[in-house]
Amino acid sequence: MQSPTIKQAFGLLKQIQQIMKKPTSMSERLECVLKTIIDKLNADAATCYFTIDDKYLELLAIYGFYQPAKYRLRLGYDEGIIGDVAENKRSLIIDNIWLYPKYASKPELSKEQDFTSFIGVPILQWNHVIGVLALYNKNKMQRQQEDVELLETIAMMLAEILLSEEVSLYKKSLIKARGISSREKIKGVCLNKGYGIGSAILHRRRQFVTNIFAQDKEKELRRLEFAHHQMNVDLEAKFNSTKLGIGEHIDILDTYRMFAKDKGWYSKIADNIKSGLAAEAAVERAYEDMWSRLSVSSDSYLREKLHDLRDVADRLQSYLTGSTNQYENNDAKDIIVIAQTMGPAELMDYDYSRIRGLILEDGTPTMHVAIVAKALNIPVLAKIKGIYSEIQNGQTIAIDGNEGYVYVNPSPQIEDDFRRRIAKRKDLQNKLDALRHLPTKTLDGVPVGLYLNVGLPLDFDYIESTNCDGVGLYRTEIPFMTADTMPDVAKQVSYYKDLLNRCGDKKVIFRSLDVGSDKLLPYWAYAGEANPAIGWRSIRITLDRRAILRKQIRAFLISAVGKELNVMFPMISDLAEFEDARETLMIELDKDKNRGLPVPKKVNVGLMIEVPSVIFQLDDILSKADFISVGTNDLAQFIFACDRGNPKLSERYDVLSAPFLNVMKMIVDKANNAGVYCSVCGEMASNPIEALALLGLGYRNLSTTSAAFLRVKSMIRSINVENVADYMQLLLKSTRNTLRPQLIAYAYDHGIEIY
């Protein structure tokens, strides 16, 4: 049987919209909607479920079964086809439910055995499943993608009912019946340490879409264009006026900018308007299309990007409706933000100088809002299901980001304790600030080179304010990622010259273009890869697209005229690859010399140690390289064969284990014996306890994030490195899966500052 035509589909949607406006009870409206859908989509029965605390669903409305069930049928997220739709947030078409692996019969649905075909879609609110809408047929039914899209649009409309006060009160009565009461001390998962106390603000997401149809398509397109432009103008002003330091959070915010400006996404929205949707509904439809295609991916980076896109879609809708300042009014000096989930830019919609803590119902350490909050020194707790409905605006909340507890309406004694802890942390920050202009030397007089990782021009202020020894890693891909088109040589020169001028005589190490895997350029076409982290990325791309590498090298050479130039190549897998890349640089240098053009006074060529295979050629590589830098993030990922973004594995393998530390020692020993400069620019260098281990292994050059710079410096100034080296020799023989507890105990016993 054929799917409805576009005209018939819009007729059905308008009919449903009229039903939802009727002054009848929620159950009557839903039942009438289900009957209408059955009639128009050639189905025999329909059900509508709503979710309770992200664990199970309850039947809310039913039509077409012989004896309608009582509205108390419950399904777990891991139970049956309906549970499958909810758990995976995906639409399903099944022509024979009896053959589907997750099918589970429910006797409460009388005569369910009479049905064969099924189509179900999740009812979503901001990536959260709030219900499931499903149709059944007695005979096999060949449903088309158009049916899914139509049912998803209807589900978007039904969200209004499921979010109504009537359903909310019903849900609360069910929760109360299950004996769940408000808690005073709640355990969560710590994503960023620290203490905070303040007045609760419930982060309310944008309103659900109520304007579905375009009365005037041209007018809707003009509304979209104006809202899109204004949103991007405001985002630029917001991000550019904020000094957030350097590090991964800067990459995140700039990727967010890319989403907001993405022409492909904008075109999809415009196409939806041309098909008859209002601008708000067109934005939602474009997002849901993207979500349905990409959310099944196991790539955690990609899933985080989808959360960012959700944030951008919400933000654009708020500009369309004129509700850009809808956050809860709270004049308290100190606030604790509580959210089900949120994007990185949403956090910055608040006066973040007042935010003393962030609590999330969902969340992972790689969640982008958590990374930005960390850069702002905001403690973050996550994985506290139900807290959003338990807390009320204005309640006093204390957050212990060290032990992972939230206190609701804490007693005066607890409040006083928290304020003492907060004051102590403030004193610590003042103590760290006093270290800025002191030398980076150990107690036994060993100097350590302490550098910064940078990515954007706004990061350059920290070169002076931290009094660092230079830039140990300049991520040259960031300007490429934030541009609409490939930066030409002149544009690249402007970036690189600016950095070199800001650094003066300090060392600067440029990393050549490192894209692919989780860093995609919006103007390049990428073929899908099953394992992008070990696929066509980084130096593999630029050696294959040699013109891009040559242009970047030319920009390096022009920028560093009269100065020392240090260039390192990432993701090198063997000596031949390094020699190939090095030769490309030298050919360009020789061209300039032969033409009589000015050149750098000295050129040093190095590589990043990230791929385990180079360790087995390290002696030969060190005879050719002027310096090396260890990228511990990828190196650990490849050595342990462990996706570092996978939450199931995030705590399974530790860089502070004998296998990895022995590899790190082998690298630095070989470099020191060859007289080759060796540094660490990965995450290990930015964690004081891990940096302590690196110094004990023999490393004397570390490159950190700005947020970690002074904490690492404090650690360096508090150790006797010779004693640490002796202790590390003992630990390297251990068979434990982590040596972290022993190193922490050693630090405390010897007064080493590992804040």
N, C-alpha and C positions, 0 to 999 in steps of 0.2 A: 504494500500500500504506500502511496507517495506521501512525502512530507508536505506540510502546508506551504503554500506560496508565501512570498514576502507580504503580500497584501493581506492574506488570511492570518498570518502570524501577528501582524500589527493590529488587526481587528481583535484577535484573542487577547493581546496584551491590554488594549484599551478596555475591553470587557472586564478583565480582571481588575483593572484600576478602578472601574466604576463600582465593582462589588466591594472592594476594600474601603470605599468611602461610605458605605451604607451604615446607618446608626444601629447596627445589630451587635450581638455578642461576638467575641473573638471566634468561638467554636462554630457559630453559624456562618460567619464570613469564610472561614477556612473550608468548611464543608462545601459551601457553594463554589468556592474557587476550585476545589478538587473535582467536583462534578463538571464544571465548565471545561477543565483541562481534559478530562476523560472524553467528553463529547467531541472536542476539537482535535485531539491528538490520537483518536482511534484506540484508546486504551479501555481495559475492562475494570480496572480498579486503581486506587491511588492511596498513598499514605503520606503523612507529614509528621516527622519526629522533631523534637527539640532536645538540645544537649543540657546535661546537668554536670557541672564542675569538671568538664573535660574528661570524664571517665565513662559515662554511659548516656544513652539516649532514652527518651520517653515518648511514647506514641501520643501525639497531640490531636490528630484528626485522621479520619479514615473514610473512604467512600468506595463502594463497589463490591465489598465482601458480603457474603450472604447474611451473616449475622455480625454486625459491627462490634468489634471488641470494646471492652471497657478501656478508658484512657489510662490504664496503668501498666501497659506492656513496656518492659524495660529491656534494652539491649546494651551490652558492653561494647566498647570500641573494638574489641577483638572478637566480636560475635556476629556471624552472618554477613550477608551482602551489605545490609544497611550500615553495619559497623565498619565494613571495609571502606565504604564511601567516606564515612566520617573520619576514620583514622588516617587515611591517605589523602584526604581533601581532594578527591578526584571523582569525576563523573564516570559512570559505568554503563555499558550496553551489553546485555547478556541475552542471547537468543534461547538458551536452555539453562535455567537456574539449577536444574538437578545435576548438571555436570560441572557446575562451578565449585572449585575446591572449598571455598569459604561459606558455601550455602549451609544454613542451619534452619530447620523447620521450627515454626513457632505455633503450637496448638492454640494459642490465644487468638490467632488470626484464623477464624473459621473457614474451612474449605480452601486453605492456602494451597493445598496440593493440586487444585484445579488450574493453577497458573504456571506458565512455562517461560514467557519472556519478561524481561525486566529492563527498565532504564531508571537510573537514579542519579541525582546531582546534589552536591553539598550546598547548603544555604550558608553563606559566608558573611562575616563582618570583620574586616581588617585582618584577613588571613586566618581568623578563628572560625571554626565550624560552629554554628549556632543551631543547626538543624539539617535534616535531609528530606528531600522531596523525591518520591518514587512512584513510577507507574508500572502496572502489571498487565500482561495479556495472557489469555488462555492458550492461544496458539502462538507458534513461532512468528516473530515480527521483525522484519528487517529494518531496524531504525537507522537513520542517517545522521551525519554530523550536524545537519541543520536542526534536527530534533533536539540534540543535546544543547546547542546554542540557545534555542528558544526556551527550553526548560531551565537553563541557567539564568536567562533573563527573568523568567517568572520567579525563580528562587531569589533573585536580587530584590524583587518587589515584595516577596513574602517576608524578607528580613524585617520589614517595617512592623509586621504583626508580631513576629517572634521577639522583637525588641520593645514591644508595647508594655505599658504599665501593668496591664491585665496578666500577661504571661510572666512578667517579672515577679508579681505578687504570688502567682501560682508556684513558680520555681522556688521562691523563698519558703513557701509553706512546705514544699517537699523536702527541702534541705533541713528545715527545722524538725520535720517529722523523723529525719534520720539521726537526730541528736547532735547536729553540728552547732556548736556555740562559738562565740567570739573568744579568741585566745589572747592571753596577755604577753606571752613569750613564745615567739615563733621561730623555728629553725629554718634557715635557708642555706644556699650555696654562695660562698663569697667569690665575687668576681673582681673586687678591688678593695683593698684593706683600708681601714680608717674608722673613725668614730664620728657620729653626727646626731644631733638632736634638734627637732624643729616641729613645725606645724604641718600636718599632712595635707597634701594636694593630690587629689585623684586626677590623673591625666586622662582627660576625655578625648577620645579620637574624634575625627570629623564625623559629621552627621551622615546617616545612610542616605542613599539616593532616592529622592521622591519624584523628581522631574525626569520622566522617562522619554517622552516623545518630543521631537522637534516640530514646532509650529511653523518656523521659518528657518530653513537650513542655512541660508546666507547669514542671517542674524546670529545663529549658533556658532558658525565658523568665525565670525568677527569677535564674539564673546571669548571663544577659545584662544584666538590670536592675542587679544588684549591680556587675558588672564595669564597665559603662558609667558608673555613678555614681562609683565609686572612681577610674576613669581621669580623669574631669573634675575631681574634687576635687584629685587630685595634679597635674594640669596647671596648674590655677589657682595652686596653691602654688608650683610650679616657676617659672612666668612672673612671678608677682608678687614673688618674692624675688630676681629677677634685674634688675640695673640695666643695661640695654643701650643707654641713650641714646635718641635719637629718629631717625626716618627710616623708610625703606622696610621694614627688618627688623621694625619694630614692627607695621606693617600686616600683614606676612606672619604673624607669630605670632598676631595677633588673628584673622586669617582661619582659621588653624589651629584656634583655639578654636571658631570657628563650625562648622567641619567636625565637630569632636568632639561638639558639642552638637546637630547638625542632626537635627531630628525626622523628616524624610522618610527619611533614610538609616537611622536607627534603626528606623523602621517597616518598611522593606524587609527588614532583618535579622530582625525579629520574624516577618514573613510567611513568610520562608524556614524558620524554626523550625517554624511551624505546619504547613508542608507536609511536615515530617518530617526536616529536617536538624538535626544537633547545632549548638550555638551557634557553635563555631569554623568549621564548614563554612558556616554561614549568613552569617557575616561575609565569608568569602572569596567566596561566591556573589554577595553584594550588590556587593562591589567589582568583580568581574569583569563583572557586568552594566553597571555604570557605565563601566568602562574600554572595553568593546566598543562602547558608544554614542558615547562622547566622544573616544576616542583618535584617531579619523580626522580630527579637526579640525586645521586648520593654525594655530589660535590658540595661540601659545606660552604665553600666560598661562594658558589653560585646561589645557594639558598640564602645566604646573607645579602647578596645583591638583590634578590627578590624582595626581601624585607625592606631594603632601601627604596626599591621601586614602589612598594606599597606606600611608603612615606611620601614619595614624590607625587603619587596619584592622589593621596589624601590632600596634600598641600595644594595641588592644582584645583581640586574640587572646592577647596575653601576659598580660593581666589575667584572661582566662578560664582560662588554663592555670596561672596562678600563677607564671609565669617572668618576672617584671618586672625581675629583677636578674641577667641572664644574660651581661653583658658580660665579656670576658676580664679576669681579674685581673692587674693589673700595678701593682706598687708604685713604679715609676719616678717620679721627680719630674717629668720631662719626657716627654711622649708624642707620637707622631705617629699620627693615626688614618687608617687606610687602608680604603676602602669601595668596593664596586662602585657603589652609590648610597646615598643616605640622605636622610631628611627633616629639616626644621629642628629639630624637637623632639628627634630622636634625638641630635643633636650635644650638646644640653643634658643628655642623660642621663649624659654623662661629667662629671667634674670639669674644666670647661673652663678653669679657672685653670692646669691642667697641660698643656693641649693647645698644642703648639708648631707644629703644621702639620696640614693635612687634604689627603689625596690621594684623588682619585676616578677610577674608570675612565671614568665618564660625567661629564657636567656642562657647563653653559653659564653665562655671566655672569649670566643672570637666574634661575639655579637658586636656590631659596629657601634651601637650606642654605649656599650660598656667600655669600649676602647677609647671613645671620645671622653666619657666620664672620667676615665683613668687619667687622661691628659689634663683634666680640670681638677684633679685631686679630689674627686667625689667618691666616697665609698659606695659600693654597689653590691646588693644581695639579689639573688635570683632563685628560680625554682620554688616559689612559695605559692602553690595553687590555692585559689580562693581568697587571697588576701585583699584583692581589689574590692570584692563585695563585702568583706568584713570591716574594713576601715572606713571611717567617715571623714569628710573634709573638716579640717580644723583640729582633729585629735592630735595630742602630743605623741610623737613617735621618736624613739631612740634606736639608732642602728649601730650594731657592733659588727663592723666589717672584718674584724680579726677572728672572732669566734663564730660569726655567721648567725647572729640572733637579732630579731626585731622585737622591741619592747613597746607595747601599746599602752598609752596612759601610764608611763612608769611612775613609781613611787618617788617622793622627794629624795630619798636616799640614793635611788638609782640615778636620778637626774644629776645629783651632786657628783656622783662617781663619774658619770659620763663627762661632765664639764671639766673635771680634773684631768681626765684622759685627753680631752680635746686641747686643753691648755698645754699639756705635756708635749703633744705633737706640734703645737705652734712653737714652743721653745726649741724643739728639735729642728724645725725649719729655719729658725733664726740662726741656730748653730751651724747648719749646713750652708746658709748664705754667707757666713763669715769665712768659709773656706775658699771662696771664689779666687782670691788673689794670692793664696798660699801655694807653694810648690807641690807638685804631685810626686811625693817621695814616700817610701816606706819608712818605718821606724829605724831600720838598719841602713838607711841612706840609699836605697836602690831607686833610681828614677824610673817612672813609668810614663810612657806616652799615652795621654788620654785625649781622644778625638771625638768628633761628633758625626753622626749620620744625618745628612740633610737631603731635601728633595725639592723644595720650592723657595723662591726668593724671600718669602716672608720668614723662612727659617734662618736666614742669614744673620739676623740680629743676635742670635744665640752664640754665634762665633765669638763675638766681643763680650757679651754679658756673662758667659760661662768661663771666659779666659782659657778656652781649650787650646790644645796644641795644634789644632787644624781640623780638617775634614777627612775622616778615615773612609768615608763612603759617600759619594754624591750619586744619587739615583737619577741618572740622566733620563730614564724613561718617563718620569713624572711630567715634565713639560710636554712630552709626546702624547701622554694620556689625556692631558687637559686641553689640548688643542683640537680644533675642528678638522684640521688638515695636517698633513705631515710637515713639521717645521723645516724650512729650508736652511741652508748653511748659515745665512746671515742671522736668522732668528736664533739658531743654536748658539752662534757666537755671542749674541747679546746675553744669553743665559750664563754661559760659561765665564765670560769676561767679568760679569757682575760678581760672581762668586770669587774669582781669583783676586779681584780688586778689594773685596771685603776681607779676604784672608791675608793680604799683604805678603809677608815672607813665610807664612805658615804653610805646612804641607797640605795639599789637596789631592785626593785620589778620585779620579773619575772612573766610574764603572760604565762600560759601553752598554748600549741599549739592551735591556733585559725585559723582554716582553714575551707573551705567550703564556700558557698555563692559565693562571688566574689574573693575568694582567693583559687585557685585550685592548687593542687600539680601535676606536670606533670607526675609523676610515679604512681598516683592513678587513678583508674577507678571510675567515678562518674555517677550515674544514673541521668537523667534529672529530674528537679523538677520545678513545676509550680511557686513556691514562695521560691527560695533558701534562701532569707534573713531570713525567718522564718522556714527554713527546717532543714535538717540534716547537722549541722555545729558545729564547735567549741567543747565545752565540750560534746555535744551529740555524736560526732564522737569518741572522745577519751575514753569516758566511754563505748561505744560499742566495740571499738577496744582497750581493756584495756592494751594489751601488749605495745602499743605505749606510752600510758600514763605512765606506770610503767618504761619504759626505760628513758623517759624524767625526771621523778622524780629521778631516780637513778643518772642521769647526774647532776641534781640540787644538790643532797646530796654530791656527790663526789667533785663538784666544790667548794662548800661552807664549806668544812671542816675547823673547827676553826673559822668560820665567822658566822655572822647572815644571815639566809636564809629567804627571803620573797617570797612566791609563792601565786599567785592569779589565780583563775579559772574564765574563761570568760563565758558569756551566761548562767549563772545559772538561772534556772526558779523556783526553790522551795528549801525549806530547805533540803528535802531528797536528792536532787541532790548534793547539797553542801556537805552534810555529807558523801555521797558516795565517792565523789572526795577526800575529806579530809582524809577519812579512808584509801584510797588507798595510799596516801602519808605517813600516819602514820605507815602503815604496812611495807612499805619499810624502814622507819627510824628505826623501832623496829628490823627488820632483821639485819641491820648493827650494831645496839647496841648489839644484842645477839651474833653476830659473833666477837665482840670485835674490830670492825673497827672504825676508827676515823669518827666523825660526826660533823655537824655544832654546834657551841656553843649555838645557839638558832634557833628555827624554828617557823616562823609565817605564818599562813595560812589565806588567805582572798579570796575575790571574787569581781568581777565587778558587779556593779548595772546597768544592761542594759535592763533587761526584767521586765516590770511593775509588774508582778505577785509577785516578791520577795518583793516588797514594802509592800505588805499586810502581809508578814511574817517577816518583818524586825526586830521586837523585838526579836523573837526567833533566827533569824540568827545572830544578834549582840551578843547574849549570847554564840554563838559557834565560831564566827569569830574573828580573831586577828586584822583585818583591812578590810576596804572596799574602793573601788575606783569607782567613777561614770563615766561610758562611755556615755557621753552625746549624741554622734552621734546616736548610736542605740536606746538609751532610748527615745530620741525625735522622732525618726522615728516610734517607736512602739506606743508611747503615742498619736501622731497625726495621726496614721495609714497613714503615708505619706512616699513615696519613696523619700529619700533625693537626689537621683540622677536624679529624673525626672524634667526636666527644666520647665515644666508647673506648678510644685508645689514648686519649689525651694524658691520662695519668698512668698508663701501663708501662711506658718506657721512660727512663730518666737519663738526661745527659750526664747527670752526676752518678754514673754507674761505671764500674771498672772497664767494661768493654769500650765504651765511648771515650772515657778519659785516657785510656791507653792509646787509642787512635790519635787523640789530640796531642798527647806527649810525643808520639812518634813524629808527628808533623813538625812540632816546634824544635825538637832535638835535631832533626835533619836540617831545618832552616838555619838554626844557630851554628851548626857545624859547617855549613856552607857559607856562612857569613851573609845570609840573605835576610833582609827586613821581613818580619812576619807579624801579622796583626790578626785580631778577631773582630769582625764587624757584625756578627749575628747576635741573637737575643742573649746568649750566654754572657756577653760582655756587659749587658745592661742589668744583670741581676747580681747584686753584691755577693751573695754566697757562691754563685757560679763563677763570678769574676775572681773571687778568692781562690777557687780551685785552679783557674787558669794561671794565676800568678805562681801558685805552687808547682805547676807543671813546667814553668819556664817562660811563659808569655810575658812580654814587656810593653806591648802596644795593644790598646783596647779602644774600640770605637763604639760609643753608646748613643742612646736617645737622649734628648735634652732633659726629659723628666728624671732619668736615672743618673745623669752625669755627676751631680754632687753627692749622691748616696754612694756611688762607686768610688768617688774621690775620697770620701770619708773613710771607707773601708781600707783603701790603699794606705792612707796616712796612719792607720791604727795597727798595721801588721808588721811582724818581723818575717820577711819573706823567706829567709833561710830556714827558719823553724817550720814554716808552712810546707816548704819543699820536702823536708824530712818526713813530715806527717803524711804527705801525699804518697811518698814511696811505699809506706805501709799500706795505705788504703788501696793502692792499685792492685794488690794481691787478693783483695776481697772477692768473694763470690756472691755477695748480696746484690739484689736487683737495683738498689739505690744506696748511695753513700751520703745522701743529703742529711739524715739525722746526725751522723757522726761529724760532718763538717759544721753543722749548726752548733752542736755541743762544743766542738773545739773552739769556735768563734766566741761563744759565751764564756768559756773557761779562760780564754786568753784576752778578754776585753776587746775583741775585734768588733768594730761597728758595722753591723749588717742590717741597717734600718730598712 
